[in-house]
Amino acid sequence: MGFYSNFSEKDLIESYTNQIDYQGKADKEILAEILSRGSLEKFQAKINIQNSILNEQNRAIREIHGHYMNKLSKQECLQLIHSDLLTDKTINFLVETKYNQIHKNVENLKVDSETVIKVIFGTFVSSAISSVVIFILLYKFNFLVVFNFFLLIPVYIINYWIIRLITGKTRDNLAVFIGSFIATLLNCIYFILLYQSSEA
């Protein structure tokens, strides 16, 4: 029993393709397994069909993206996309999935007045919460004072996640990114003020 004997056809195709891509040829063991299941020509034909279907899916996805950006509805998009290789069910799935993904990405990047207000609110809330958390940690574990500069990393992460929770948007959104950065700067100001008051 060879190494590839328990491979599914999908896994065998992937292994064969990887060997061709990276080594320039397939090893004798995988070729023997392919021949034990049929001819090499039929196996390569299956790979060609899979590649054709993948290329057709990518073409359809590019069209879907273009139709979305042109503000066409899903129904209009479905009427415009045709394929000899893809089933109607596959096209419906691609349109539904990609429209939702693109819409989510567009909404995530949008910087409107509501986002700005939420970011400003989140900036002050997150900097206050993260400062309290760090102050408690420094009070409980004095040895962390040595790493005070590196504490800005977890502080930034806390700030970002709080702002993300408030806005519902990721750091790909410019306002969220700037808000997280400003919140961390506020943390630095709080730390300096705390240090000066403790020295007085």
N, C-alpha and C positions, 0 to 999 in steps of 0.2 A: 504494500500500500504506500503510494507516494505522498509527498508533502501536500500536494494540491488536490488529492482525491476527495477530501471532504469540503472543498470550496464550492460555494454556490456558483452558478453561471455568472452572476453579477460580480462576485469577488474575483473569479477567474479572469474576467474581462478587465477588471481594474488592475490586477497584478500584471497581466500581460501588457496592457497599455503603459503602465509605469515602467516596465522593463524596456519597452521599445523607446520610450521617451528619454530615459536616463542612461540606458546602456547601449542603445542602438540596435539591440537584438534581444530575443527571448532566450532564456536558458533551456537546456535539453529537457529538464524535468517538467516544466510547464508545457512545453510543446508535446511531450508524451501524453500528458493528461488531456490536452486539447484533442489530440488524435484519437485517444481512447473513447472520446464522446462524439466523434464525427470527424469531418474533414477540416483542415485549417482554413480552407476557402470559405466554408459556411460560417465558421467562427468569425473570420474577418468581415464577412458580409453583415453579421449581426452588429459588429462594432461600428461599421459604416452607417447602418440604419440608426443606431443610437446617436451617433454624432450628428446625423442629419436632423433627427428630432430635436436634439439639444440646440442646434443652430437655428432651427425654425422657432423654438420657444424664445430664444434670445431676440430674434427678429420681431416676434409678436410683442415681447416686453418693451422693446424700443418704440414700437408703434403705440402701444398703450400709454407710455410715458408722454409721447407727443400729443396724443389725443387729450390726456388729462391737462397738460399745460395749455392746450388750446381751449380749455374749459368745456369740453364735450362731456355729456353725461355717460354713465356706464352703458346705458341702452344704445346710445349713438355709437359708442366705441365698439360694442358687440356687432352692430350692423356693418361697421367698416372693416373689421378684421376677418380675413378669410385665410384658410390654409388647407392644402391638400394632405398634409401629414398629421395635423393635430385634429383631434375630435372636438365637437362642439362643447362637450363637457370640460375638456382641458382648457379650451379658450375661455369658457365662462369662469373657470377657477382662476386662471391667470388674470383676467380683467378684475374680478372681485378682489383677489389678493393684492394685486399691484395698485389698484385704485386706493385701497385702504392704507397700504404702506406709504404711497406718495403723499396722500392727504395728511397722514400722521407726521411725516417729515416736514411738509410745508408748514403745518400748524406749529410744529415744534420750533421752527426757525423764525416764525413771525414775532416781530417786536411791536406790539400795539400798546395803547395807553393802559389797558388792563394788566398786561404783562409788566410794564414799567412800575406801576403802582404796587403790584404784588412783590416785585423784586426789591423795591425800596423798603417795603415793610419787612420782607424776609431778611434783608441785609442787617437791619437793626436787631431783629429777633434772633437771628442765627448767631450774630457776633456776641450778643448778651448770653445766650445759652452756652455757646462753646467756651466763652470766657469763664463762666461759672464752673463748667466741667473741668477746665484746665486748672483753675484756682484750687478746686477741691483736690485734684490729683497732686498738685504741688504741695498742698497743705498736708495731705496724708502721706505722700511719698517724697520726702525732701530731696532724695538723691536725683529726682527728675530735673531739679534746677540746673544740673550740669548739662542737660540736653535741651535747655530752654529754646534755643534756635530751631532745633529739629521738631519741637512740639508744634511749630507752625504748620507742619504737614497734616497731622491729624486734625488740627483746628480748621484748616482749609476744607478738608473732607467733610467735617461736621457741618460747616457753613454751607457747603455746596448741597449736601443732602437735605438740609432744612429748607433751603431756597427752592430746591427741586420739588420738595413735597408741597410747598406753598403755591408754586407756579404751575406745577405739572409739566415742566419743561426741563430738558437736559442742558448740559454745559455747551452743547452745540449752538444753543441760543445765545447770541451776543450779550443780551441783558443779564442773563443768568451767570454767564462767565464773569462779566464785569462786577456784578453784585457779590459773587463769591470772593473775588479778589479784594473788593473794598471792605467786605466784612472782615477779612483776614487783616487788612491794614488797621481797622478799628480795634481788633484784638491786640495788635502791637501797641497802639496808643493806650489801651486799658492796662497792659502789662507795664508800660513805662510809668504811667501814673501811679500804679500800685507800688512799683519799686521805689519811686520818689517819696511817696507817702510813708513807706516803711523805713526809709533812710532818715526822714525828718525826726 
